[in-house]
């Protein structure tokens, strides 16, 4: 790992979130959170998968130079955006939901609510609207003036990642093993592409054989969903209840029915297994842990200059 990248990580993890507070928009846009939730409700009705996709934006945004909405920036003729990053291309989606939220806010509170805060509020709402816990989010972020494509390629984990790698990565952001497992539990809703699991089904660790951790009947199901000649953009459910935020994800991991390698490895790895088993048995404990993890993730920030964008896809004109 390059020394520059280590400095980048240090820069993020030592930044404080002291300026963030739940009532940040009370004087300037008191209805901000209700506006965000109303748009998310409409998105859930229109396409249930979209809210899980919006929630994922928080991870891809906050892990890369802090929560600054850099992930939302479109490419320009001279600067490629993070949407072209290895972990994002052909994978991140539902940016139009963020656009819809921003448009609704601009009508009521023009130039007041940052896109970075919209991502945080919308991610929380994705959990709450699908049966998960609700919580007060801390607000007051600014939007990045540029994307961070190189940094995104450096840091965002792939579906092939194992628990050991993920533990080390999360530790760099002061996120614990419990945070890692709880935040992985956000895969309780949504889907992922066949592209992400082809190696698990047909060539795990270069053996030419499937991952032995996959329960046999579940592997048969995945083989039918993702045969060797499949369009790898075909999607499969991340757990058995993909539209409900619950602890089914962890029950599936215990049973060997984790969709992604990075999920199933949480049960096969000693340091993470105890949390998987705990969360599979006690949903309330999982809910408390995921709220704590989402808040800590949302607190990741840098000291870069920022603004409140009028359009989440482009920086403001100077």
PEGI-V239418 format. One record per pair of residues at least 12 apart in sequence whose ideal C-beta (glycine too) atoms are under 7 Angstrom apart, sorted by sequence separation. I is the first residue (numbers start at 0). GAP is how many residues later the second one is. If there is no record, write none. Layout:
I/GAP, I/GAP
This chain:
69/12, 156/12, 239/12, 101/13, 123/13, 166/13, 238/13, 252/13, 253/13, 56/14, 165/14, 199/14, 221/14, 252/14, 101/16, 120/16, 97/17, 100/17, 119/17, 63/18, 119/19, 97/20, 97/21, 100/21, 200/21, 237/21, 116/22, 200/22, 253/22, 71/23, 235/23, 252/23, 253/23, 97/24, 116/24, 115/25, 196/25, 200/25, 71/26, 115/26, 201/26, 249/26, 253/26, 59/27, 113/27, 115/27, 59/28, 113/28, 114/28, 197/28, 113/29, 196/29, 249/29, 250/29, 249/30, 193/31, 59/32, 193/32, 246/32, 246/33, 197/34, 56/35, 55/36, 193/36, 246/36, 249/36, 158/37, 194/37, 245/37, 158/38, 193/38, 194/38, 217/38, 159/39, 192/39, 217/39, 246/39, 52/40, 53/40, 192/40, 193/40, 214/40, 52/41, 192/41, 214/41, 192/42, 193/42, 213/42, 214/42, 53/43, 71/43, 191/43, 212/43, 49/44, 53/44, 190/44, 191/44, 68/45, 190/45, 68/46, 190/46, 191/46, 49/47, 68/47, 190/47, 67/48, 189/48, 66/49, 68/50, 210/50, 14/51, 186/51, 187/51, 190/51, 212/51, 66/52, 186/52, 189/52, 11/53, 66/53, 188/53, 11/54, 42/54, 188/54, 212/55, 188/56, 187/57, 38/58, 60/58, 187/58, 129/59, 187/60, 38/61, 57/61, 187/61, 199/61, 38/62, 56/62, 57/62, 186/62, 196/62, 196/63, 84/64, 87/64, 184/64, 195/64, 35/65, 38/65, 57/65, 81/65, 83/65, 86/65, 184/65, 56/66, 80/66, 81/66, 78/67, 81/67, 84/67, 85/67, 191/67, 53/68, 54/68, 78/68, 80/68, 84/68, 191/68, 34/69, 53/69, 79/69, 86/69, 34/70, 81/70, 54/71, 84/71, 86/71, 53/72, 54/72, 31/73, 34/73, 67/73, 51/74, 66/74, 67/74, 68/74, 69/74, 72/74, 50/75, 67/75, 68/75, 28/76, 67/76, 186/76, 30/77, 31/77, 69/77, 50/78, 69/78, 28/79, 50/79, 64/79, 183/79, 28/80, 27/81, 31/81, 35/82, 39/82, 183/82, 28/83, 64/83, 27/84, 28/84, 63/84, 35/85, 39/85, 43/85, 180/85, 35/86, 39/86, 64/86, 24/87, 63/87, 24/88, 32/88, 36/88, 40/88, 63/88, 35/89, 39/89, 63/91, 180/91, 62/92, 63/92, 179/92, 62/93, 176/94, 180/94, 184/94, 176/95, 180/95, 59/96, 165/96, 177/97, 176/98, 180/98, 158/101, 159/101, 160/101, 184/101, 90/102, 158/102, 162/102, 158/103, 161/103, 162/103, 166/104, 181/104, 185/104, 156/105, 163/105, 184/105, 162/106, 161/107, 181/107, 182/107, 162/108, 181/108, 162/109, 182/110, 177/111, 181/111, 129/113, 130/113, 131/113, 21/114, 24/114, 129/114, 130/114, 178/114, 182/114, 21/115, 23/115, 129/115, 130/115, 21/116, 23/116, 20/117, 21/117, 178/117, 19/118, 20/118, 126/118, 174/118, 19/119, 20/119, 19/120, 16/121, 18/121, 19/121, 174/121, 172/127, 54/131, 51/137, 52/137, 51/138, 48/141, 48/142, 7/143, 89/143, 4/149, 132/154, 131/155, 134/156, 132/157, 137/157, 132/158, 12/159, 12/160, 137/160, 143/160, 144/160, 11/161, 12/161, 136/161, 137/161, 144/161, 143/162, 144/162, 8/163, 142/163, 141/164, 142/164, 141/165, 142/165, 141/166, 142/166, 123/170, 144/170, 122/171, 119/178, 113/194, 114/194, 47/195, 111/196, 110/197, 114/197, 110/199, 105/204, 101/210, 98/213, 97/214, 66/231, 66/233, 65/234, 66/234, 67/234, 61/235, 65/235, 61/236, 65/236, 67/236, 64/237, 61/238, 67/238, 57/239, 64/239, 73/239, 57/240, 71/240, 72/240, 73/240, 71/241, 72/241, 68/243, 19/279, 16/282, 16/284, 14/286, 14/287, 11/288, 14/288, 11/290, 10/291
